[in-house]
């Protein structure tokens, strides 16, 4: 009977130590989770900015092609 009681008590002590270790890490894990959420929000904002920048680059490329065509027309008129 005493052996069973000692084993149960030892198991409870081990469980308490394990729970304490987890509970002491919870604040650090919470801070890490908050930091990850903040970085995720920043990444999403940057993705939106990158998309807008890509659209702007495409627009500028189209404008550049139009300007190049006009320059070619002007040069052709001067030659001919």
Gaussian input, Z-matrix of N, CA and C with variables (Angstrom, degrees):
# hf/3-21g

backbone

0 1
 N
 C     1     B1
 C     2     B2     1     A1
 N     3     B3     2     A2     1     D1
 C     4     B4     3     A3     2     D2
 C     5     B5     4     A4     3     D3
 N     6     B6     5     A5     4     D4
 C     7     B7     6     A6     5     D5
 C     8     B8     7     A7     6     D6
 N     9     B9     8     A8     7     D7
 C    10    B10     9     A9     8     D8
 C    11    B11    10    A10     9     D9
 N    12    B12    11    A11    10    D10
 C    13    B13    12    A12    11    D11
 C    14    B14    13    A13    12    D12
 N    15    B15    14    A14    13    D13
 C    16    B16    15    A15    14    D14
 C    17    B17    16    A16    15    D15
 N    18    B18    17    A17    16    D16
 C    19    B19    18    A18    17    D17
 C    20    B20    19    A19    18    D18
 N    21    B21    20    A20    19    D19
 C    22    B22    21    A21    20    D20
 C    23    B23    22    A22    21    D21
 N    24    B24    23    A23    22    D22
 C    25    B25    24    A24    23    D23
 C    26    B26    25    A25    24    D24
 N    27    B27    26    A26    25    D25
 C    28    B28    27    A27    26    D26
 C    29    B29    28    A28    27    D27
 N    30    B30    29    A29    28    D28
 C    31    B31    30    A30    29    D29
 C    32    B32    31    A31    30    D30
 N    33    B33    32    A32    31    D31
 C    34    B34    33    A33    32    D32
 C    35    B35    34    A34    33    D33
 N    36    B36    35    A35    34    D34
 C    37    B37    36    A36    35    D35
 C    38    B38    37    A37    36    D36
 N    39    B39    38    A38    37    D37
 C    40    B40    39    A39    38    D38
 C    41    B41    40    A40    39    D39
 N    42    B42    41    A41    40    D40
 C    43    B43    42    A42    41    D41
 C    44    B44    43    A43    42    D42
 N    45    B45    44    A44    43    D43
 C    46    B46    45    A45    44    D44
 C    47    B47    46    A46    45    D45
 N    48    B48    47    A47    46    D46
 C    49    B49    48    A48    47    D47
 C    50    B50    49    A49    48    D48
 N    51    B51    50    A50    49    D49
 C    52    B52    51    A51    50    D50
 C    53    B53    52    A52    51    D51
 N    54    B54    53    A53    52    D52
 C    55    B55    54    A54    53    D53
 C    56    B56    55    A55    54    D54
 N    57    B57    56    A56    55    D55
 C    58    B58    57    A57    56    D56
 C    59    B59    58    A58    57    D57
 N    60    B60    59    A59    58    D58
 C    61    B61    60    A60    59    D59
 C    62    B62    61    A61    60    D60
 N    63    B63    62    A62    61    D61
 C    64    B64    63    A63    62    D62
 C    65    B65    64    A64    63    D63
 N    66    B66    65    A65    64    D64
 C    67    B67    66    A66    65    D65
 C    68    B68    67    A67    66    D66
 N    69    B69    68    A68    67    D67
 C    70    B70    69    A69    68    D68
 C    71    B71    70    A70    69    D69
 N    72    B72    71    A71    70    D70
 C    73    B73    72    A72    71    D71
 C    74    B74    73    A73    72    D72
 N    75    B75    74    A74    73    D73
 C    76    B76    75    A75    74    D74
 C    77    B77    76    A76    75    D75
 N    78    B78    77    A77    76    D76
 C    79    B79    78    A78    77    D77
 C    80    B80    79    A79    78    D78
 N    81    B81    80    A80    79    D79
 C    82    B82    81    A81    80    D80
 C    83    B83    82    A82    81    D81
 N    84    B84    83    A83    82    D82
 C    85    B85    84    A84    83    D83
 C    86    B86    85    A85    84    D84
 N    87    B87    86    A86    85    D85
 C    88    B88    87    A87    86    D86
 C    89    B89    88    A88    87    D87
 N    90    B90    89    A89    88    D88
 C    91    B91    90    A90    89    D89
 C    92    B92    91    A91    90    D90
 N    93    B93    92    A92    91    D91
 C    94    B94    93    A93    92    D92
 C    95    B95    94    A94    93    D93
 N    96    B96    95    A95    94    D94
 C    97    B97    96    A96    95    D95
 C    98    B98    97    A97    96    D96
 N    99    B99    98    A98    97    D97
 C   100   B100    99    A99    98    D98
 C   101   B101   100   A100    99    D99
 N   102   B102   101   A101   100   D100
 C   103   B103   102   A102   101   D101
 C   104   B104   103   A103   102   D102
 N   105   B105   104   A104   103   D103
 C   106   B106   105   A105   104   D104
 C   107   B107   106   A106   105   D105
 N   108   B108   107   A107   106   D106
 C   109   B109   108   A108   107   D107
 C   110   B110   109   A109   108   D108
 N   111   B111   110   A110   109   D109
 C   112   B112   111   A111   110   D110
 C   113   B113   112   A112   111   D111
 N   114   B114   113   A113   112   D112
 C   115   B115   114   A114   113   D113
 C   116   B116   115   A115   114   D114
 N   117   B117   116   A116   115   D115
 C   118   B118   117   A117   116   D116
 C   119   B119   118   A118   117   D117
 N   120   B120   119   A119   118   D118
 C   121   B121   120   A120   119   D119
 C   122   B122   121   A121   120   D120
 N   123   B123   122   A122   121   D121
 C   124   B124   123   A123   122   D122
 C   125   B125   124   A124   123   D123
 N   126   B126   125   A125   124   D124
 C   127   B127   126   A126   125   D125
 C   128   B128   127   A127   126   D126
 N   129   B129   128   A128   127   D127
 C   130   B130   129   A129   128   D128
 C   131   B131   130   A130   129   D129
 N   132   B132   131   A131   130   D130
 C   133   B133   132   A132   131   D131
 C   134   B134   133   A133   132   D132
 N   135   B135   134   A134   133   D133
 C   136   B136   135   A135   134   D134
 C   137   B137   136   A136   135   D135
 N   138   B138   137   A137   136   D136
 C   139   B139   138   A138   137   D137
 C   140   B140   139   A139   138   D138
 N   141   B141   140   A140   139   D139
 C   142   B142   141   A141   140   D140
 C   143   B143   142   A142   141   D141
 N   144   B144   143   A143   142   D142
 C   145   B145   144   A144   143   D143
 C   146   B146   145   A145   144   D144
 N   147   B147   146   A146   145   D145
 C   148   B148   147   A147   146   D146
 C   149   B149   148   A148   147   D147
 N   150   B150   149   A149   148   D148
 C   151   B151   150   A150   149   D149
 C   152   B152   151   A151   150   D150
 N   153   B153   152   A152   151   D151
 C   154   B154   153   A153   152   D152
 C   155   B155   154   A154   153   D153
 N   156   B156   155   A155   154   D154
 C   157   B157   156   A156   155   D155
 C   158   B158   157   A157   156   D156
 N   159   B159   158   A158   157   D157
 C   160   B160   159   A159   158   D158
 C   161   B161   160   A160   159   D159
 N   162   B162   161   A161   160   D160
 C   163   B163   162   A162   161   D161
 C   164   B164   163   A163   162   D162
 N   165   B165   164   A164   163   D163
 C   166   B166   165   A165   164   D164
 C   167   B167   166   A166   165   D165
 N   168   B168   167   A167   166   D166
 C   169   B169   168   A168   167   D167
 C   170   B170   169   A169   168   D168
 N   171   B171   170   A170   169   D169
 C   172   B172   171   A171   170   D170
 C   173   B173   172   A172   171   D171
 N   174   B174   173   A173   172   D172
 C   175   B175   174   A174   173   D173
 C   176   B176   175   A175   174   D174
 N   177   B177   176   A176   175   D175
 C   178   B178   177   A177   176   D176
 C   179   B179   178   A178   177   D177
 N   180   B180   179   A179   178   D178
 C   181   B181   180   A180   179   D179
 C   182   B182   181   A181   180   D180
 N   183   B183   182   A182   181   D181
 C   184   B184   183   A183   182   D182
 C   185   B185   184   A184   183   D183
 N   186   B186   185   A185   184   D184
 C   187   B187   186   A186   185   D185
 C   188   B188   187   A187   186   D186
 N   189   B189   188   A188   187   D187
 C   190   B190   189   A189   188   D188
 C   191   B191   190   A190   189   D189
 N   192   B192   191   A191   190   D190
 C   193   B193   192   A192   191   D191
 C   194   B194   193   A193   192   D192
 N   195   B195   194   A194   193   D193
 C   196   B196   195   A195   194   D194
 C   197   B197   196   A196   195   D195
 N   198   B198   197   A197   196   D196
 C   199   B199   198   A198   197   D197
 C   200   B200   199   A199   198   D198
 N   201   B201   200   A200   199   D199
 C   202   B202   201   A201   200   D200
 C   203   B203   202   A202   201   D201
 N   204   B204   203   A203   202   D202
 C   205   B205   204   A204   203   D203
 C   206   B206   205   A205   204   D204
 N   207   B207   206   A206   205   D205
 C   208   B208   207   A207   206   D206
 C   209   B209   208   A208   207   D207
 N   210   B210   209   A209   208   D208
 C   211   B211   210   A210   209   D209
 C   212   B212   211   A211   210   D210
 N   213   B213   212   A212   211   D211
 C   214   B214   213   A213   212   D212
 C   215   B215   214   A214   213   D213
 N   216   B216   215   A215   214   D214
 C   217   B217   216   A216   215   D215
 C   218   B218   217   A217   216   D216
 N   219   B219   218   A218   217   D217
 C   220   B220   219   A219   218   D218
 C   221   B221   220   A220   219   D219
 N   222   B222   221   A221   220   D220
 C   223   B223   222   A222   221   D221
 C   224   B224   223   A223   222   D222
 N   225   B225   224   A224   223   D223
 C   226   B226   225   A225   224   D224
 C   227   B227   226   A226   225   D225
 N   228   B228   227   A227   226   D226
 C   229   B229   228   A228   227   D227
 C   230   B230   229   A229   228   D228
 N   231   B231   230   A230   229   D229
 C   232   B232   231   A231   230   D230
 C   233   B233   232   A232   231   D231
 N   234   B234   233   A233   232   D232
 C   235   B235   234   A234   233   D233
 C   236   B236   235   A235   234   D234
 N   237   B237   236   A236   235   D235
 C   238   B238   237   A237   236   D236
 C   239   B239   238   A238   237   D237

   B1=1.4447
   B2=1.5264
   B3=1.3463
   B4=1.4615
   B5=1.5205
   B6=1.3217
   B7=1.4740
   B8=1.5268
   B9=1.2904
   B10=1.4771
   B11=1.5210
   B12=1.2936
   B13=1.4607
   B14=1.5250
   B15=1.3308
   B16=1.4651
   B17=1.5255
   B18=1.3251
   B19=1.4796
   B20=1.5218
   B21=1.3119
   B22=1.4690
   B23=1.5256
   B24=1.3152
   B25=1.4635
   B26=1.5239
   B27=1.3236
   B28=1.4632
   B29=1.5282
   B30=1.3275
   B31=1.4665
   B32=1.5193
   B33=1.3214
   B34=1.4693
   B35=1.5275
   B36=1.3229
   B37=1.4645
   B38=1.5266
   B39=1.3248
   B40=1.4719
   B41=1.5223
   B42=1.3266
   B43=1.4620
   B44=1.5228
   B45=1.3121
   B46=1.4656
   B47=1.5253
   B48=1.3150
   B49=1.4690
   B50=1.5339
   B51=1.3239
   B52=1.4691
   B53=1.5283
   B54=1.3258
   B55=1.4698
   B56=1.5226
   B57=1.3098
   B58=1.4668
   B59=1.5259
   B60=1.3285
   B61=1.4674
   B62=1.5264
   B63=1.3178
   B64=1.4728
   B65=1.5228
   B66=1.3277
   B67=1.4656
   B68=1.5257
   B69=1.3168
   B70=1.4676
   B71=1.5176
   B72=1.3189
   B73=1.4660
   B74=1.5206
   B75=1.3087
   B76=1.4658
   B77=1.5269
   B78=1.3302
   B79=1.4702
   B80=1.5348
   B81=1.3244
   B82=1.4651
   B83=1.5249
   B84=1.3204
   B85=1.4689
   B86=1.5207
   B87=1.3141
   B88=1.4735
   B89=1.5222
   B90=1.3191
   B91=1.4706
   B92=1.5291
   B93=1.3166
   B94=1.4688
   B95=1.5273
   B96=1.3234
   B97=1.4638
   B98=1.5211
   B99=1.3276
   B100=1.4726
   B101=1.5241
   B102=1.3286
   B103=1.4647
   B104=1.5233
   B105=1.3257
   B106=1.4654
   B107=1.5187
   B108=1.3133
   B109=1.4662
   B110=1.5260
   B111=1.3302
   B112=1.4654
   B113=1.5304
   B114=1.3226
   B115=1.4746
   B116=1.5156
   B117=1.3202
   B118=1.4561
   B119=1.5280
   B120=1.3242
   B121=1.4641
   B122=1.5265
   B123=1.3341
   B124=1.4659
   B125=1.5235
   B126=1.3237
   B127=1.4621
   B128=1.5265
   B129=1.3268
   B130=1.4596
   B131=1.5246
   B132=1.3164
   B133=1.4654
   B134=1.5227
   B135=1.3339
   B136=1.4620
   B137=1.5207
   B138=1.3263
   B139=1.4638
   B140=1.5248
   B141=1.3242
   B142=1.4698
   B143=1.5133
   B144=1.3169
   B145=1.4640
   B146=1.5252
   B147=1.3181
   B148=1.4683
   B149=1.5249
   B150=1.3134
   B151=1.4589
   B152=1.5258
   B153=1.3213
   B154=1.4677
   B155=1.5284
   B156=1.3238
   B157=1.4575
   B158=1.5275
   B159=1.3212
   B160=1.4680
   B161=1.5197
   B162=1.3320
   B163=1.4686
   B164=1.5258
   B165=1.3269
   B166=1.4750
   B167=1.5165
   B168=1.3358
   B169=1.4656
   B170=1.5254
   B171=1.3139
   B172=1.4630
   B173=1.5262
   B174=1.3232
   B175=1.4636
   B176=1.5296
   B177=1.3223
   B178=1.4640
   B179=1.5271
   B180=1.3308
   B181=1.4654
   B182=1.5296
   B183=1.3140
   B184=1.4656
   B185=1.5335
   B186=1.3262
   B187=1.4626
   B188=1.5257
   B189=1.3164
   B190=1.4612
   B191=1.5195
   B192=1.3138
   B193=1.4664
   B194=1.5281
   B195=1.3329
   B196=1.4662
   B197=1.5286
   B198=1.3189
   B199=1.4657
   B200=1.5229
   B201=1.3159
   B202=1.4671
   B203=1.5265
   B204=1.3174
   B205=1.4587
   B206=1.5325
   B207=1.3063
   B208=1.4680
   B209=1.5225
   B210=1.3424
   B211=1.4663
   B212=1.5205
   B213=1.3305
   B214=1.4645
   B215=1.5260
   B216=1.3388
   B217=1.4600
   B218=1.5265
   B219=1.3307
   B220=1.4665
   B221=1.5211
   B222=1.3279
   B223=1.4724
   B224=1.5306
   B225=1.3037
   B226=1.4622
   B227=1.5368
   B228=1.3164
   B229=1.4641
   B230=1.5233
   B231=1.3103
   B232=1.4580
   B233=1.5364
   B234=1.3093
   B235=1.4638
   B236=1.5203
   B237=1.2776
   B238=1.4222
   B239=1.4349
   A1=111.60
   A2=116.72
   A3=119.71
   A4=111.79
   A5=116.24
   A6=119.91
   A7=109.72
   A8=117.06
   A9=121.19
   A10=109.92
   A11=117.00
   A12=121.20
   A13=111.20
   A14=116.64
   A15=120.51
   A16=111.01
   A17=117.47
   A18=121.44
   A19=109.78
   A20=117.63
   A21=121.33
   A22=110.25
   A23=116.45
   A24=120.46
   A25=111.15
   A26=117.02
   A27=120.88
   A28=110.89
   A29=115.57
   A30=119.92
   A31=111.09
   A32=117.10
   A33=120.46
   A34=111.38
   A35=117.28
   A36=120.45
   A37=109.92
   A38=117.07
   A39=120.66
   A40=110.08
   A41=116.68
   A42=120.83
   A43=110.91
   A44=117.48
   A45=120.93
   A46=111.31
   A47=117.70
   A48=121.07
   A49=110.12
   A50=116.06
   A51=119.76
   A52=110.88
   A53=116.67
   A54=120.59
   A55=110.05
   A56=117.01
   A57=120.31
   A58=110.84
   A59=116.18
   A60=119.51
   A61=110.93
   A62=116.45
   A63=120.29
   A64=110.52
   A65=116.40
   A66=120.10
   A67=112.32
   A68=117.78
   A69=118.91
   A70=111.33
   A71=117.76
   A72=120.53
   A73=113.25
   A74=118.37
   A75=121.22
   A76=114.10
   A77=120.57
   A78=118.58
   A79=112.73
   A80=116.76
   A81=119.32
   A82=110.51
   A83=116.45
   A84=119.64
   A85=110.79
   A86=117.15
   A87=120.51
   A88=110.55
   A89=116.14
   A90=119.08
   A91=110.63
   A92=116.37
   A93=119.99
   A94=110.64
   A95=117.11
   A96=120.45
   A97=111.06
   A98=116.58
   A99=120.44
   A100=110.35
   A101=116.97
   A102=120.60
   A103=110.78
   A104=117.14
   A105=119.97
   A106=111.70
   A107=117.01
   A108=119.90
   A109=110.57
   A110=116.55
   A111=120.54
   A112=109.97
   A113=116.22
   A114=119.35
   A115=111.21
   A116=116.90
   A117=120.31
   A118=110.24
   A119=116.76
   A120=120.85
   A121=110.29
   A122=116.53
   A123=120.05
   A124=110.78
   A125=117.03
   A126=120.96
   A127=110.82
   A128=116.59
   A129=119.52
   A130=110.99
   A131=116.70
   A132=120.05
   A133=110.21
   A134=116.20
   A135=119.46
   A136=111.50
   A137=116.93
   A138=119.87
   A139=110.13
   A140=116.37
   A141=119.44
   A142=111.78
   A143=116.88
   A144=120.38
   A145=111.03
   A146=116.24
   A147=119.91
   A148=110.57
   A149=116.96
   A150=119.75
   A151=110.89
   A152=116.60
   A153=120.34
   A154=110.30
   A155=116.09
   A156=120.28
   A157=110.85
   A158=116.91
   A159=120.55
   A160=111.78
   A161=116.52
   A162=119.83
   A163=110.60
   A164=116.27
   A165=120.04
   A166=110.49
   A167=117.18
   A168=120.56
   A169=110.56
   A170=116.75
   A171=120.04
   A172=110.69
   A173=116.75
   A174=121.19
   A175=110.54
   A176=115.95
   A177=119.68
   A178=111.47
   A179=115.83
   A180=118.98
   A181=110.52
   A182=116.93
   A183=120.39
   A184=110.54
   A185=116.02
   A186=119.53
   A187=110.62
   A188=116.59
   A189=120.49
   A190=110.85
   A191=117.83
   A192=120.82
   A193=110.26
   A194=116.80
   A195=120.64
   A196=110.55
   A197=116.82
   A198=120.72
   A199=110.44
   A200=117.07
   A201=119.73
   A202=111.02
   A203=117.44
   A204=120.41
   A205=110.51
   A206=117.73
   A207=120.95
   A208=111.12
   A209=116.19
   A210=119.93
   A211=109.82
   A212=116.77
   A213=120.36
   A214=110.88
   A215=117.62
   A216=120.77
   A217=111.24
   A218=116.35
   A219=120.26
   A220=110.30
   A221=116.01
   A222=119.21
   A223=110.88
   A224=117.88
   A225=120.59
   A226=109.74
   A227=118.31
   A228=121.17
   A229=110.73
   A230=116.73
   A231=120.28
   A232=110.97
   A233=116.19
   A234=120.64
   A235=110.94
   A236=114.62
   A237=114.92
   A238=119.53
   D1=-43.27
   D2=-179.42
   D3=-65.70
   D4=-33.10
   D5=-179.77
   D6=-66.58
   D7=-42.91
   D8=178.68
   D9=-62.64
   D10=-44.06
   D11=178.94
   D12=-62.96
   D13=-41.17
   D14=178.58
   D15=-65.30
   D16=-40.51
   D17=178.99
   D18=-64.99
   D19=-43.77
   D20=178.69
   D21=-63.19
   D22=-44.04
   D23=179.07
   D24=-63.22
   D25=-42.14
   D26=177.56
   D27=-62.37
   D28=-42.10
   D29=178.03
   D30=-62.01
   D31=-40.78
   D32=178.59
   D33=-66.19
   D34=-37.48
   D35=177.58
   D36=-65.43
   D37=-44.18
   D38=178.41
   D39=-61.94
   D40=-42.76
   D41=178.01
   D42=-62.21
   D43=-43.26
   D44=179.29
   D45=-62.74
   D46=-40.62
   D47=178.40
   D48=-64.84
   D49=-42.11
   D50=179.51
   D51=-64.71
   D52=-43.06
   D53=179.24
   D54=-64.29
   D55=-41.02
   D56=178.97
   D57=-61.95
   D58=-42.04
   D59=179.13
   D60=-61.74
   D61=-41.48
   D62=179.06
   D63=-66.72
   D64=-44.46
   D65=-178.42
   D66=-65.00
   D67=-32.27
   D68=178.15
   D69=-72.34
   D70=-22.70
   D71=179.61
   D72=-88.09
   D73=-14.24
   D74=-175.97
   D75=-57.71
   D76=-45.02
   D77=178.96
   D78=-60.74
   D79=-40.10
   D80=178.75
   D81=-66.46
   D82=-39.63
   D83=177.97
   D84=-65.50
   D85=-37.24
   D86=177.95
   D87=-65.33
   D88=-44.15
   D89=177.86
   D90=-61.47
   D91=-40.84
   D92=178.70
   D93=-64.42
   D94=-40.94
   D95=179.05
   D96=-64.17
   D97=-42.10
   D98=178.21
   D99=-63.56
   D100=-41.93
   D101=178.52
   D102=-63.35
   D103=-40.50
   D104=178.04
   D105=-65.18
   D106=-39.12
   D107=177.78
   D108=-64.84
   D109=-39.79
   D110=178.59
   D111=-64.19
   D112=-43.10
   D113=179.18
   D114=-65.85
   D115=-35.62
   D116=177.36
   D117=-63.22
   D118=-43.11
   D119=178.51
   D120=-63.59
   D121=-41.38
   D122=177.57
   D123=-63.28
   D124=-41.48
   D125=179.74
   D126=-63.95
   D127=-39.77
   D128=178.17
   D129=-65.91
   D130=-39.49
   D131=177.88
   D132=-64.92
   D133=-41.84
   D134=178.53
   D135=-65.82
   D136=-35.70
   D137=177.88
   D138=-63.37
   D139=-41.01
   D140=176.75
   D141=-64.22
   D142=-41.49
   D143=177.79
   D144=-65.27
   D145=-39.80
   D146=179.11
   D147=-64.64
   D148=-38.91
   D149=178.34
   D150=-64.94
   D151=-43.38
   D152=178.59
   D153=-63.91
   D154=-40.21
   D155=178.68
   D156=-64.41
   D157=-40.41
   D158=177.26
   D159=-62.56
   D160=-41.42
   D161=177.46
   D162=-64.48
   D163=-40.06
   D164=178.39
   D165=-64.33
   D166=-40.51
   D167=178.72
   D168=-64.02
   D169=-38.93
   D170=178.46
   D171=-64.59
   D172=-42.08
   D173=177.97
   D174=-62.16
   D175=-44.89
   D176=179.17
   D177=-63.61
   D178=-36.46
   D179=178.68
   D180=-65.36
   D181=-39.65
   D182=177.31
   D183=-65.17
   D184=-40.75
   D185=178.37
   D186=-65.20
   D187=-38.97
   D188=177.83
   D189=-63.29
   D190=-41.24
   D191=178.41
   D192=-62.88
   D193=-40.34
   D194=178.33
   D195=-64.29
   D196=-43.63
   D197=179.53
   D198=-63.94
   D199=-40.76
   D200=179.10
   D201=-63.51
   D202=-39.37
   D203=177.31
   D204=-63.85
   D205=-41.27
   D206=178.68
   D207=-64.44
   D208=-41.82
   D209=178.60
   D210=-61.69
   D211=-42.72
   D212=178.78
   D213=-62.56
   D214=-39.79
   D215=177.85
   D216=-64.67
   D217=-42.82
   D218=179.29
   D219=-63.34
   D220=-43.58
   D221=179.61
   D222=-65.76
   D223=-35.71
   D224=179.51
   D225=-68.61
   D226=-37.24
   D227=178.70
   D228=-66.79
   D229=-38.02
   D230=-179.28
   D231=-67.65
   D232=-36.33
   D233=-179.36
   D234=-73.97
   D235=-35.00
   D236=-167.17
   D237=-114.95

